[in-house]
Amino acid sequence: MSRLCEGRVVVVTGSGRGIGREHALSLAKHGALVVVNDLGGGVDGSAGDISPAQSVVNEIEAMGGRAVANGDDISTWAGAERLIQTAVDTFGDLHAVVNNAGILRDRMMANMSEEEWDAVIKVHLKGTFAPSRFAAAYWRDQSKAGKPVDGRIINTSSVSGIYGNVGQTNYGAAKAGIAAFTTIASLELARYGVTVNAVAPVALTRMTENLSPTPPTDEERELGSPRWIAPIVTWLASEESKAITGRVFEASG
Amino acid sequence: MLAIAEGWHRGPTHEPVDDAAMLGPIVEELMTKARLNAGMDGKDGSWPQPQPNK
């Protein structure tokens, strides 16, 4: 198998479960050194533990890869800074950040609470901005020091954001914001050798499988498998994607 | 399905792919079909178009 990300250091937020876990495993199979970040929280953002992240690290190490677990809250300034520093301290460099972590607090707008709005905006929007900000500063400093930079930021938007979905004003607004963030960040960071793209996945995970009133069929499970999302993220994290920036890739089975 | 979004609309599409190593030529083909991002004047392909690593 051609290994697209050999030796590249990649941070994946929210990668203890679901789509993020699939990203981390795919990146490791392609030779990446992975920082597996996960707060270990509930779907609604409630606090948890780091064991899902450590479990993914164990899987990567069992297949001969290298990874480290990180339990920082990426929607905080200090947590995001520590996460990026973990990559540099552990593996000596940083090549890509995959901003994947997310929560849901679906509610029709007329019933939505301030807390439900704030929590979703914080995790998705600030949780994309904050790690990207510290990664961008690292790459800017590398570039200004004359070192070659081939950086990647890969964000997670959603069809709920770019097309719209009832009951998700908070989530959709955050995801549309992430698409706009992607465009603008791509313009700002091209000068440092950094590309910024986003994926808009459709997948059945712990976060989404209870949204439908009926259980998913086997066919829906196959079409909603995260395995259809990880390849484009892995490719975008690789050196092969260096000419592509500022785009949103919709991905599903 | 793999597709490139053109603003609020789905752009060119391709069958789903589960092997990242196959994606280079597929994304290249999609990019030739996708509308360019607009600049601040709202026109396709107007300045600035990022040119990373060039």
Interface residues (C-beta under 8 A of the other chain):
Chain A: M1 S2 L4 S26 H30 D150 I162 Y163 A179 T183 S186 L187 L189 A190 G193 V194 T195 A200 R227 W228 A230 P231 I232 T234 W235 S238 E240 S241 K242 A243 I244 T245 G246 R247 V248 F249 E250 A251 S252 G253
Chain B: M1 L2 A3 I4 A5 G7 W8 R10 P16 V17 D18 D19 A20 A21 M22 L23 G24 V27 M31 A34 N37 P48 P50 Q51 P52 N53
